[in-house]
Structure formats: structure tokens, C-alpha cells
């Protein structure tokens, strides 16, 4: 089975599993804002990053804010469109998937300023790999199959360089998360990997990745990526409260700086569904979206 066929099967299976497993009490809980995020990092890291933001949003909305990790990208999509989650941090591709599956019923509220020109990086430990074309016959790890910055856009740029990952590489793997991709490359499990530039920079800054041994050999052009999305059925007044709260975050205040630093953002800006048309086109071109 090709990676693209496997992705479609995985997404469908995960969606069914989520629907079967979700408890009835998860729906429409009064006074609670149920929030989640695509699992592009370890669950403990996602929880740590969200805690101050959750407290801030609780005060801004008057609601109890609950963060619920999901097992995979598909679960974040299904959770929002089936009203088991109220707000989700999506990557560009997962937003497109949710919007298509819901027939336009997903509303992107805000994105980081950085998400207007987001980038992916390709990393390696091998001295003979210095450009995308050098990946022919090598092994490569993407992140999750549904990741924008860890799969879709890197695949798109590879195809643009006349390299088909499914036929021109020796083996393609999926690590499941950006930090896991770095570990796979650093540990010699694969020759190279593709991931989100923000996670790469964070791992380097924290000393969890050594750029002297594991280095970036290609950085993609910019593209729209992450956003915070809600279902269109959410009351417009609540949508406005949430959007306004994000837009009011100011790095010159202690609280604003803490939240923005954890989100690796200089500020949040409004966004719209039209911003993600290029990602939708790339997904269709790569055979990952019909």
C-alpha cells in the first residue's frame, strides 16, 4: 500500500474509532470550552504550552477551559466537526481536511503572524546530502501523515524538485511528530527528515538537538500554516470574545509575553479560510485530498 493510500485508510479508521470511543458526556458541556490541538509534539509538551493560554481564555470568556489531547491528527478533525471539541489548533492541512469534511463549517479565527509565511526544514547527519536531489536512493522520515509542515508541504517541494518520495527514495517513514523525526535522524534510523521549522529551532535552543551533527540542508519557501479554528455553530459573540482575546495578547506585558513565547509567536493576527487554498491545492496535487 502506498503512503497516500495508507493515509486515507488511517484517517478513515481513526475517525470511526474516535466516534465509537467518545463518551456521550463529551458533547455540548454547558459552561465549558473544550480545546485540543493536533499532536505534533509530545502530549506533555502540548499541555505545558497550553496551560497559561487556557487560563487566559477562561478569564476572557467566563468559561471553564479544558484541554483534551487527541491520539492522532484525524481525531482532532473529527472531534471538531462532530461537536466533541469546541476549538482546535490545526495545521494548515488538518484545517483543510476539517473544512472539506464539514462542507465549509469550520471557521479559522486567528493564526500567529509567523504562520503567514511558515516554513519546513530538511535535516540530515550525512555529509553527502546537501540538496533535495541528493535524497535519491536515501531514507527519509516525515512526521505525521496529516502534518502540513512535516509531510504535505515537504512532499510538495520534493515533487517540485522532480523527486517522487514513493519511487525515488529507498524508504519513507512516518515518525508521528516533529520531535520524533529529529530523534530518528540523529539516531541514524533514517538519512534525513522533514519537519516544522519552529519545533526545530526550539529543540536547538533547548539543547535537545545539536546543529553541529544534525544540520539543516534545505529550508522551504513560506506558506500559510497553523491556526485556531472553531465550528461555525459556535455563537458569534463567543467567537468574537475568543478572537479578541488572542488579538489582545501583547508581548510587552508579563502575561502576554509568557503566552506568546510558549506559542512561539510575536503576535496573533486574524485569518480566513481563503488563506489555505494553496495548501488545499497542494494536497490534491499530491493525491492526499479528493
DOBA-921233 format. One record per residue (C-alpha): residue in three letters; x, y, z. Coordinates in steps of 0.05 Angstrom, whole numbers, padded with zeros to 5 digits, always signed. Example, Ala and Ser with C-alpha at 12.3 -4.5 7.8 and 13.67 -1.06 7.14 Angstrom:
BEGIN
ala+00246-00090+00156ser+00273-00021+00143
END
This chain:
BEGIN
unk+00000+00000+00000unk+00027+00069-00018unk+00036+00122+00036unk-00021+00162+00005unk-00068+00102+00007unk-00046+00087+00077unk-00061+00158+00098unk-00132+00154+00072unk-00143+00087+00107unk-00113+00112+00172unk-00155+00175+00171unk-00219+00136+00160unk-00203+00084+00213unk-00183+00136+00264unk-00246+00176+00251unk-00290+00115+00264unk-00251+00097+00326unk-00259+00166+00355unk-00334+00166+00343unk-00342+00098+00376unk-00298+00115+00435unk-00324+00185+00451unk-00367+00186+00513unk-00436+00217+00508unk-00419+00267+00562unk-00365+00297+00517unk-00418+00334+00476unk-00444+00404+00490unk-00419+00411+00561unk-00450+00476+00587unk-00401+00528+00611unk-00340+00491+00584unk-00295+00508+00525unk-00265+00442+00501unk-00199+00454+00468unk-00149+00408+00433unk-00090+00410+00385unk-00060+00366+00332unk-00010+00320+00367unk+00052+00346+00330unk+00092+00344+00395unk+00090+00301+00458unk+00025+00307+00498unk+00061+00333+00559unk+00093+00389+00518unk+00026+00408+00487unk-00005+00412+00557unk+00052+00454+00583unk+00047+00503+00525unk-00028+00510+00532unk-00037+00519+00607unk-00025+00595+00612unk-00065+00606+00548unk-00122+00565+00576unk-00123+00606+00640unk-00124+00670+00599unk-00181+00646+00554unk-00221+00624+00615unk-00218+00695+00643unk-00234+00726+00575unk-00294+00682+00561unk-00320+00667+00630unk-00318+00593+00613unk-00281+00534+00642unk-00228+00516+00592unk-00209+00443+00585unk-00151+00418+00543unk-00160+00347+00517unk-00103+00314+00479unk-00122+00271+00420unk-00088+00208+00395unk-00077+00230+00324unk-00089+00285+00273unk-00153+00253+00247unk-00183+00253+00317unk-00174+00329+00321unk-00212+00338+00256unk-00269+00291+00274unk-00273+00319+00344unk-00288+00389+00319unk-00335+00373+00262unk-00375+00325+00307unk-00381+00376+00364unk-00339+00338+00413unk-00288+00395+00414unk-00302+00469+00411unk-00235+00496+00388unk-00174+00463+00357unk-00103+00484+00340unk-00098+00458+00268unk-00042+00455+00219unk-00059+00482+00150unk-00074+00413+00122unk-00116+00390+00180unk-00156+00455+00175unk-00167+00440+00101unk-00188+00368+00118unk-00237+00393+00171unk-00265+00447+00126unk-00275+00399+00068unk-00306+00344+00111unk-00353+00393+00145unk-00373+00426+00079unk-00345+00494+00100unk-00369+00492+00172unk-00301+00505+00204unk-00280+00576+00219unk-00207+00595+00227unk-00204+00651+00278unk-00131+00671+00286unk-00061+00650+00268unk+00007+00671+00291unk+00040+00725+00249unk+00093+00672+00235unk+00041+00627+00203unk+00032+00674+00145unk+00100+00652+00119unk+00114+00586+00154unk+00169+00540+00132unk+00194+00469+00137unk+00266+00445+00142unk+00300+00383+00117unk+00354+00357+00164unk+00409+00304+00159unk+00472+00278+00192unk+00500+00254+00125unk+00556+00296+00094unk+00536+00275+00024unk+00466+00305+00029unk+00466+00379+00013unk+00405+00390-00031unk+00338+00356-00044unk+00364+00320-00105unk+00415+00284-00060unk+00358+00247-00027unk+00350+00199-00086unk+00361+00128-00061unk+00363+00151+00012unk+00316+00140+00071unk+00272+00198+00095unk+00225+00209+00154unk+00165+00254+00151unk+00125+00269+00214unk+00051+00251+00216unk+00017+00233+00151unk-00032+00291+00162unk+00021+00342+00181unk+00025+00405+00137unk+00097+00423+00155unk+00120+00352+00169unk+00092+00318+00107unk+00046+00354+00058unk+00089+00414+00042unk+00156+00378+00045unk+00127+00326-00003unk+00102+00382-00047unk+00171+00414-00051unk+00203+00347-00065unk+00155+00336-00123unk+00172+00406-00147unk+00245+00384-00148unk+00225+00324-00192unk+00233+00275-00134unk+00176+00228-00120unk+00185+00203-00048unk+00147+00139-00063unk+00191+00118-00122unk+00257+00156-00118unk+00274+00145-00045unk+00297+00079-00015unk+00247+00084+00042unk+00198+00134+00070unk+00179+00131+00144unk+00128+00170+00186unk+00152+00187+00256unk+00086+00215+00280unk+00113+00280+00308unk+00166+00333+00293unk+00210+00318+00353unk+00207+00244+00337unk+00232+00260+00266unk+00293+00295+00295unk+00307+00236+00341unk+00302+00188+00282unk+00352+00228+00241unk+00400+00240+00299unk+00397+00166+00318unk+00415+00143+00248unk+00348+00109+00235unk+00339+00149+00171unk+00386+00190+00127unk+00343+00253+00130unk+00279+00282+00157unk+00229+00338+00145unk+00196+00379+00199unk+00167+00444+00224unk+00220+00499+00229unk+00191+00525+00295unk+00200+00458+00330unk+00270+00451+00301unk+00291+00519+00327unk+00260+00504+00395unk+00298+00438+00401unk+00363+00472+00381unk+00352+00529+00431unk+00337+00479+00487unk+00398+00436+00472unk+00356+00376+00451unk+00383+00379+00380unk+00456+00391+00362unk+00461+00430+00296unk+00534+00411+00291unk+00517+00338+00280unk+00445+00343+00255unk+00441+00401+00206unk+00390+00436+00162unk+00407+00427+00088unk+00343+00456+00058unk+00291+00506+00081unk+00227+00512+00042unk+00195+00576+00017unk+00140+00604+00061unk+00067+00581+00063unk+00006+00591+00108unk+00002+00541+00164unk-00026+00535+00235unk-00090+00568+00261unk-00140+00564+00318unk-00207+00541+00289unk-00278+00533+00316unk-00342+00503+00288unk-00388+00552+00252unk-00444+00534+00300unk-00407+00569+00357unk-00444+00632+00378unk-00416+00693+00340unk-00409+00731+00406unk-00364+00675+00435unk-00324+00672+00370unk-00311+00747+00377unk-00291+00740+00450unk-00240+00687+00433unk-00213+00723+00372unk-00208+00789+00410unk-00172+00755+00468unk-00119+00727+00421unk-00110+00793+00385unk-00102+00830+00451unk-00041+00788+00472unk+00017+00836+00479unk+00089+00815+00488unk+00102+00879+00528unk+00061+00851+00587unk+00086+00793+00631unk+00025+00750+00617unk+00026+00765+00542unk+00100+00750+00537unk+00093+00684+00573unk+00036+00660+00529unk+00067+00685+00464unk+00135+00655+00480unk+00103+00587+00494unk+00065+00592+00429unk+00128+00615+00393unk+00091+00676+00368unk+00105+00750+00364unk+00031+00763+00360unk-00035+00733+00335unk-00070+00761+00273unk-00138+00747+00241unk-00141+00694+00188unk-00192+00667+00138unk-00206+00602+00101unk-00183+00631+00034unk-00112+00634+00061unk-00108+00558+00057unk-00129+00548-00015unk-00056+00536-00036unk-00050+00481+00016unk-00115+00450-00009unk-00087+00452-00080unk-00021+00421-00057unk-00058+00365-00021unk-00100+00349-00083unk-00038+00351-00127unk-00002+00302-00080unk-00062+00255-00080unk-00076+00266-00006unk-00143+00300-00014unk-00200+00288-00063
END
